[in-house]
Amino acid sequence: MPSVHVDLADRAYDVVVENGLLREAGERIARLGIGSRIAIVSDSNVAKHHGGTLIGSLEAAGFETTLHVIPAGEASKGFGQLASLCSEMAASRHDRSSSVVALGGGVVGDLAGYAAASFFRGVPLVQIPTTIVSQVDSSVGGKTGINLPEGKNLVGAFHQPRLVLVDPETLATLPSRELREGFAEVIKHAAIRDAAMLDELMGLDPNSTAVPADLIARNIAIKARIVEEDEHETSGTRALLNFGHTIGHGIEAAVPYGELLHGEAISLGLRAALYLSQKHAGLSHDTAAKVLGLLKRFGLPVRLDERITTEAVLDRLSRDKKFVAGQIRFVLLRAAGDAYVDKSLDLDDLREAIESLRSEP
């Protein structure tokens, strides 16, 4: 069974990847010795598919549980839902001896993680991600947070989980669109750190929910090694994970929540980053075409809707956390597997890259 250890000294934890793992969650979590009361946070889609299995497993292991279901969708990542969740937990008599288990995708993981970081000034967190995006990326690394009208993830905290349990079987209940969007993050990982994975992804059936556990674990390992080098994003190494995200987040924030899924916006951001990498970092046309071809293969958008104006995207991305003292930190690719943070680009470069998304690739 693939397992990835995230070595962060006294905050170290394991990410276990195994088919059917959800049914063993109670036994696995019991080994942590984190108390007997658990607040399960899930969303309205995931809870109906997997909530009963998790509750049964936890209660069989001796835990007392409460289930807190939030509306599915990005709009739940806000102060209102955070306050409601924390109030529910308090009303259910949870306290500093309780723990939080996040069962769901990135929205659930980010919101529940931030609640765990702040409830009684911090309680243990276990992540059980159920989407590709959350399994290969957002459940690992300790970033939690909520959105503001001005931008994504502008309020949050670093709060590492005590354990991450990844059951690839949970992907079987995902709609096709939500399954495919997650591969934007997989393609990103391959582009920045694992060139061989780009070729392997060409052999995957984009319509299959049977995603290999080894592939998921390999992506997690890429994320884990980068987090170990730069847990709190101070040295610049962790910024490599933002390849495609600067413009991608700007696009995502420029439309109403839900109109574009996260991975769909990141796909557009990846195309823009490839454009700038060819122009400023010497990335070859063949490598850019290979990455772009994978985005198309997994049904991800590569052309920007004309209704989304360039100025709207620039306005949103200028408020992003990736701007430090007004300076743009943009991740470029020299070659497959060779990414770096560039500080020489300006808004005109980003404007040009956004405009490049309006043509057929």
Buried (B, 14 or more C-beta within 10 A) or exposed (E): EBEBEBEBEEBEBBBBBBEEBBBBBBEBBBEEEBBEBBBBBBBEBBBEBBBEBBBBBBEEBEBEBBBBBBEBBBBBBBEEBBEEBBEBBEEBEBEEEBBBBBBBBBBBBBBBBBBBBBBBEEBBBBBBBBBBBBBBBBBBBBBBBBBBEEBBBBBBBBBBBBBBBBBBBBBEBBEEEBBBBBBBBBBBBBBBBBBEBBEEBEEBEBEEBEBBBEBBBBBBBBBBBBBBEBBEBEEBBBBBBBBBBBBBBBBBBBBEBEBBBBBBBBBBBBBBBBBBBBBBBEBBEEBBEBBBBBBBBBBBBBEBEEEBEBEBBBBBBBBBBBEEEEEBBBBBBBBBBBBBBBEEBEEEBBBBBBEBBEEEB
